[in-house]
Amino acid sequence: MGNDDALTSLVHDIKAKCANLKSAAAMLRGEASKEEHELLRLMSRQARSLADEISAYQARRLGERLK
């Protein structure tokens, strides 16, 4: 995947995951404790996945510069 394709894909994933996190955060209001805990767990997993994708993109870019 070229730089432009990788960046386009990353930006798409960021937008989608941020939208999901925003929707999930809005659902936290009024949730029962058990459901809130599960939703927070899912949000944390989504945020970690997003951070991992950004780190992987950064590592690929750094690797390309070192070639």
C-alpha positions in Angstrom: 0.0 0.0 0.0 1.4 3.4 -1.0 1.8 6.3 1.4 -1.3 8.1 0.0 -3.4 4.9 0.3 -2.2 4.2 3.8 -2.8 7.7 4.9 -6.3 7.7 3.3 -7.1 4.4 5.0 -5.8 5.7 8.4 -7.8 8.9 8.2 -10.9 6.9 7.3 -10.4 4.6 10.3 -9.8 7.5 12.6 -13.0 9.2 11.5 -15.0 6.0 11.8 -13.6 5.0 15.2 -14.0 8.5 16.6 -17.6 8.6 15.5 -18.1 5.3 17.2 -16.5 6.5 20.4 -18.6 9.7 20.3 -21.8 7.7 19.9 -20.8 5.3 22.7 -19.9 8.2 25.0 -23.4 9.7 24.4 -24.9 6.4 25.4 -23.1 6.5 28.8 -25.7 8.9 30.2 -28.2 7.0 32.2 -26.8 3.5 31.7 -26.9 1.0 34.5 -23.6 0.1 36.1 -23.1 -3.2 34.3 -23.9 -1.8 30.9 -21.8 1.2 31.5 -18.8 -1.0 32.5 -19.1 -3.0 29.3 -19.5 0.1 27.1 -16.4 1.7 28.7 -14.5 -1.6 28.1 -15.4 -1.6 24.5 -14.5 2.1 24.2 -11.1 1.5 25.7 -10.5 -1.4 23.2 -11.5 0.9 20.3 -9.2 3.7 21.5 -6.3 1.3 21.9 -6.9 -0.1 18.4 -6.9 3.5 17.1 -3.6 4.3 18.9 -2.1 1.1 17.6 -3.0 1.9 14.0 -1.5 5.4 14.3 1.7 3.9 15.8 1.9 1.4 13.0 1.5 4.1 10.4 4.2 6.2 12.1 6.6 3.2 12.3 6.1 2.5 8.6 6.7 6.1 7.7 9.9 6.1 9.8 11.0 2.9 8.2 10.5 4.3 4.7 12.6 7.4 5.6 15.5 5.1 6.8 15.6 3.2 3.5 
